[in-house]
Amino acid sequence: MSLIHSGTYLEKVKQLRDEINASLQKKAFVKENDRAVQG
């Protein structure tokens, strides 16, 4: 595996992790909002 390839791979992994974190935070945020509306 070349250095450039591994660098690109790491960038992709980082991007994916950021996207997953963002969607998880969004879900948690929506849950909190639902609770606030109901309560």
QUILINQUI-V471127 format. One record per residue. N is the residue number from 0. RES is the residue in one letter. SS is DSSP state (@ for helix, = for strand, . for the rest). Layout:
n: [N | N]
res: [RES | RES]
ss: [SS | SS]
//
This chain:
n: [0 | 1 | 2 | 3 | 4 | 5 | 6 | 7 | 8 | 9 | 10 | 11 | 12 | 13 | 14 | 15 | 16 | 17 | 18 | 19 | 20 | 21 | 22 | 23 | 24 | 25 | 26 | 27 | 28 | 29 | 30 | 31 | 32 | 33 | 34 | 35 | 36 | 37 | 38]
res: [M | S | L | I | H | S | G | T | Y | L | E | K | V | K | Q | L | R | D | E | I | N | A | S | L | Q | K | K | A | F | V | K | E | N | D | R | A | V | Q | G]
ss: [. | . | @ | @ | @ | @ | @ | @ | @ | @ | @ | @ | @ | @ | @ | @ | @ | @ | @ | @ | @ | @ | @ | @ | @ | @ | @ | @ | @ | @ | @ | @ | @ | @ | @ | @ | @ | @ | .]
//
